Amino acid sequence: MNVIFIRFSLLVFFSLLFIKNQAQSIDENPIQLIAQDTIINTSVNFIITDIIISGNRKTKDYIVLREMKLKKGDEIIPSQLFRKLSDSRDLIYNTTLFSIVELTPVFEDSNRIIIKVNLVERWYIYPSPVFKLADRNFNEWYKTNKADFERVTYGVKFSHNNFTGRGDEFNIFLLNGYSRNFTIGYSLPYINRSLTLGVSFKAGYLENREVAYKTSYYNKILTYKNNYLDKSSLYIGGTIRYRRNYYKSHIFSVIYTYTKINDTLITEYFNPNYFNLNKSKVSYFDFNYKFKYIKTDNIIYPLKGKIYEIGISKRDLGFSGGLNMLSLGVSYKRYYKHSHGFYTSFEGLSNIKLPFKQAYINQGAMGYGNFYLSGLEYYVIDGVANGIAKFKLKKKIFGVNIPLPVKSKTIPFIPLTIFAKTFVNSGFAYNKKEYETRLNNKMLGTYGFGIDILTLYDVNFNLEYSFNQLGEKGLFLHFKGSL
């Protein structure tokens, strides 16, 4: 890495710390203030006599109570009250059903407490137009494909994120344009009395005007476009989720897929390894298991806590050739809060696919979803054994609550928080010699600086100026959120 630039980026980063906040600051943990005002020094245990929930006009009480570490009738040591209030607040907020969650202990006498839970529900219904890019990310669409509006899928999306008040989600997509997509899905977090089992299902039909059939030596996706319908897929699947305690989940899913592509794509001139089969129509099952541990203050934009996952997947019913694949993936993410508004985080993700000789559609690795290195957004790096590590240092510059001109019970104000950051990423992707590209089978490194803008419903925009080992640099935009 360029030592001069590292010094320069750190100088820019710390210079941003002098920006002054002239507006109302956002309290990241209001429970701490509540606890300091109410917890008294006593050796007598507290008894929770009642829990009063308000503000949940749609959501059932038991969905909220399920996430609380304090129950009616509990006897609790005074020193544990703040921790359980704070944990309960995070768990309720991480359902993504509420924009504001406040827990206040009210003392009836020296040892009896009523817990008041004040909630502001999010807007759950989103009947909205869709403007979706055909490319992997905004940066590739804007730069590589010159912001071509023919590479846009448009249509209507209807989502209800709390359909019956039980945290259940119902979605319908009707999309046209660059690709056609009809999708319907429903998920119910709990189906049993003990609130440990949940189910979901999803089905859809997709048509594509363009097919990514190969990755070039220079790590660019090669696409084929001839007929209007060069690829179509039909899929249906179901999931069972077992969540016995607050932070651990076991997720089992089965998905059936039928895919048809243009016969030309499996010829020697294009990619006979597309399906690793001498046919253009395939059907297969995916069997997946994932264990997830999530304990963070904010599931969408964590500032403290940890997340780790272990997953195993089996594609196809066979054990050799074709689409057969056994995949094992692990990830670990740790977030630390420091004094004076500083935060650090570390993320490590890895995946291995067996056997090492895989069909092209099974080789995707870096450059898809969240499995990427900042600064290499324009590239795709296939592989059957992959790993990345990311370190980030950031500082909260300011936070404000912007009042709305019209009063709303659902959106009382627009929160806005800005963080300055600097980061370093590294990664490695192994692939067999016959599929090797210039970025395979070698250590990769990127670094840079930027800002994160966090706003309503944890929607966050990430502006990053990144550098990679190819000597390239540029400004990249990423978007995440719970909308």
Secondary structure, DSSP 8 states (H G I E B T S, - for coil): --HHHHHHHHHHHHHGGG----S----S-HHHHHHHHH----SS-EEEEEEEEES-SSS-HHHHHTT-S--TT-EE-HHHHHHHHHHHHHHHHTTTSEEEEEEEEEESSSSEEEEEEEEEE---EEEEEEEEESSSSHHIIIIITTT-GGGEEEEEEEEETTTTSSS-EEEEEEEEESEEEEEEEEEES--STTS-EEEEEEEEEEEES-EEEEE-TTS-EEEE--SS-SEEEEEEEEEEEE--SSSEEEEEEEEEEEEEE-GGGGSTTS-TTSSSSS-SEEEEEEEEEEEEEEEES-SSS-SSEEEEEEEEEEESS-SSSTT-EEEEEEEEEEEEE-GGGEEEEEEEEEEEEESSS--GGG---BTBTTB--TT-TT--B--SEEEEEEEEEEEEEEEEEEE-SS--SS-SEEEEEEEEEEEEEEEEEE--GGG--TTSSS-EEEEEEEEEEE-GGG-EEEEEEEEETTS-EEEEEEEE---
